[in-house]
Amino acid sequence: MTLWEDIKYRLFNNSSAVSQLLLINILAFAVVSVFRLILFFFNLSEAAEGVVRYLYVPGDAWLFVLRLWTPVTYQFMHTGVFHILFNMLMFFFMGNLLQDFLGSKKVWRVYLGGGIVGALVFLISYNVFPVFAKSGSLGFLVGASGSVMAITAAAATLLPNYEVLLFGVFRMKLKWLALALILIDITGIPSGNPGGGLAHLGGAFFGMMYIFYAKGEFGNPVLRFFNSLNKIIPKNSKPDEKKIYREKVYSNTDTKKANTRQEKRNSKPNQDEIDAILDKISHSGYDSLTKAEKEVLFRASE
């Protein structure tokens, strides 16, 4: 298999949203970096930045109207190696955790939805609050941080007591990790990166609200819109591994019994059952689940 064939397979035939999103971010960073390098040799670095900024979210409202695609494209743009490295490492760990429990499609929805809401919070803030009056036309939003914060907040809302090993040394529950990141963004807005911090908070808010919506705790037309983002999510040629179940072969005399069991498998588990399993995971880990409990989670992610 050639490199291009391998990339196409991972993009369109892979059932993992985390792998797809990681690859898209890396490819976008590579293409933009090569573009900048080529124009650098011709002493056209400023022109290169001017072109790339068409993919960033502008703080100026009138400019934004002419670049309505930017709330999506900026989520896959990064300004440097450390920028993309930190974002993708965080996304890899949190995205895989969320994917294990909710499936690939919901990871796509949270990533895109969180990024879009973060962009809107950034745009509104830059055009409403007086502190940004002078910098509004100069401000640009770039990076996957808002989307990654949405993924992190969603994972923490779904599994608040799930423990992660921070820096390979410190054990910390997801709810405290998410809260710490949010506090860092809040304290950094006045002195550090106000636009980015606001986008992070918008993404975190969306991730939290999406989990509440997915669990059926409340309904919201905006969240229902993001829940229907399947049209722009890459189609997989094979079913999600979470939804593959081995079927037992029954004899003709056992057909009725088999159909009854299949109906039970296809039925959606109730929320109390899901919450009980998630609590068990938070306290004892995923490996403590029985086969039946794991199957319940698989059905809940459909």
Buried (B, 14 or more C-beta within 10 A) or exposed (E): EEEEEEBEEBBEEBBBBBBBBBBBBBEBBEEBBEEBEEBEEEEBEEEBEEEBBEBBBBBBBEBBEEBEEBBBBBBBBBBEEEBBEBBBEBBBBBBBBBBBBBBBBBBBBBBBBBBBBBBBBBBEBBBEEEEBEEEBBEBBBBBBBBBBBBBBBBBBBBBBBBBBEEEEEEEBBBBBBBBEBBEEBEEBBEEEBBBBBBBBBBBBBBBBBBBBBBBEEEEEEEBEEBBEBEEEBBEBEEEBEBEEEEEEEBEEEEEEEBEEEEEEEEEEBEEEBBEEBBEBBBEEEBEEBEEEBBBBBBBBBE
